[in-house]
Amino acid sequence: MTSLRIVPRTLSRAGLVRAPRTTSTTISASTVAPARAFSTRSNQRQHQHQHQHQQHQHQQMPRTLKSGASPGVVGALVGGALVGWYLFSSNSGSDASSPDAWRKVNYHNVYKDIAALLEDENYDDGSYGPVFVRLAWHSSGTFDKMTKTGGSDGATIRFAPESNHGANAGLDVARARLEPLKKKHPNISYGDLYTLAGVVAVQELGGPTVRWRPGRNDKADTECTPDGRLPDAAQGADHVRNIFYRMGFNDQEITALVGAHALGRCHSTRSGFEGPWNASPTAFTNFFFTELLSNSWVPKKWSGPFQYVDKESGQFMMLPADMAFRSDPQFRKYAEIYAADQDAFFADFTKAFTKLLELGVKFPEDSPVYEFKALE
């Protein structure tokens, strides 16, 4: 597992904090007992939202606002979706439409190839990691435990109308970034590719080791899930619980999953909301919780949708749904634990995220579980 990277709190475009780039080409995985996965959302309007905010609990560091939102897509949701119809590649006369195709994939190589796609100085805060996490989350978080529909099995997020749902706005960026790997590794399903991309991003940005296993199938556009299954960041605690309870999560798991808001930022040109949650939007930390609980939050004075900014600098943001983890006693109980103990957060997050990624998936009995090591 990669260690926590302590980073200075600056948000200038030139000096924005990023997790160190990994360079080693070695990677290993171990087969272990099966585990499970995680999720998040927001709704779309002409003025919508996206998120990013956090800080290191005991550090006193200067805050410098990033000069303008970049055109990337990260965090909860972003405005403006593009319909993505990604067809299976037929390289080498084989593709993921075969029931046993997943057995032909070298997942170590796929992991390394995804990791090589993360860093890009011309994209957002310099990393596609946050939007890869969001893609994995949103492709999985549509599961309904009552109807047994939705989830990452099928990867229907790549089809309209699901790709056009407000919560999925901007995820065409992540799908397009990963598409060359689908052509390079035609036997991997989109469901496996999207969820593995989320695992790679969490680990390579300094987060915990996440167990993952292959064997998801791809489905047709007729299997798209209805709109409204992902969280709306403009809502409060009751809405958050309704969404996550439908998937089968409890309050502790919900709180752990929301900690992924340590990554990314919101863009006014896409979601309507504006700003990062913290000064390290490309480092996976417990900063979401430390920022949420240690700062004073006030309504942002602007013409956009309702959101909060920190009173001290006005440079960091929280969404209405984020504030539920400060105001709701049950949610706050776990937020305080994670703010005080990053190891506890990492341990609970990896369990909840694995659970999320596996919701509704009927894996082959012999599907191995991988624990990839982050690249050195």
Summary of the structure (lengths in Angstrom):
residues: 376
radius of gyration: 18.8
end to end distance: 10.3
largest distance: 59.5
contacts: 1449
relative contact order: 0.24
helix: 37%
strand: 7%
